[in-house]
Amino acid sequence: GDYAVGLKSDGTIITTDYGDVSGWRDIVAIAASQSHIVGLRSDGTVVTTGYPEEGMSDADVYGWQDIVAVAAGDNFTVGLKSDGTVLFSGKNSNGQLKVSDWEDIIAIAAGYDVVGLKSDGSFVFTGPTDYRYVQDYHFVIDWRYFSYQTEEKDADEK
């Protein structure tokens, strides 16, 4: 949908005519897609609002705990747990659900697919396997290069 959403300094959300976020409190991070808004609470739990018929409701993330990051994809939500594993809820229209065996993840991103950055600088990807989608992630490879370059530079300066 066409809307904007923002996180206010008091932990509440402001949005332009989309979803009921009036009861959301203690929010520390947000993510949004065309179908829903996701909020990460300071206690590591998650709230969502969006199209229930698309699987975008609080019921789908109820019970999620120890979450440190969230991402909103095309009719799905992804949560990164403090132990480096990943949770998924929603429609699995492009094979995005295949995140249950991911470990050592430090950051996540979502769209039509899910990308996870691992602690060693490598990444994992799930979703459409068509090469044109995968090649769009050429920038992810730079994450590892940038990290490597930073470490190398730091070592030379010591």
ABEGO torsion letter per residue (X at the ends): XBBBBBBBAAGBBBBBGBEBAAABBGBABBBBBAABBBBBBAAGBBBBBEBAAAGBBAAAABGBBGBABBBBBBGBBBBBBAAGBBBBBEBAAAGAABAAABBGBABBBBBABBBBBBAAGBBBBBEBABAAAAAAAAAAAAAAAAAAAAAAAAAAAX
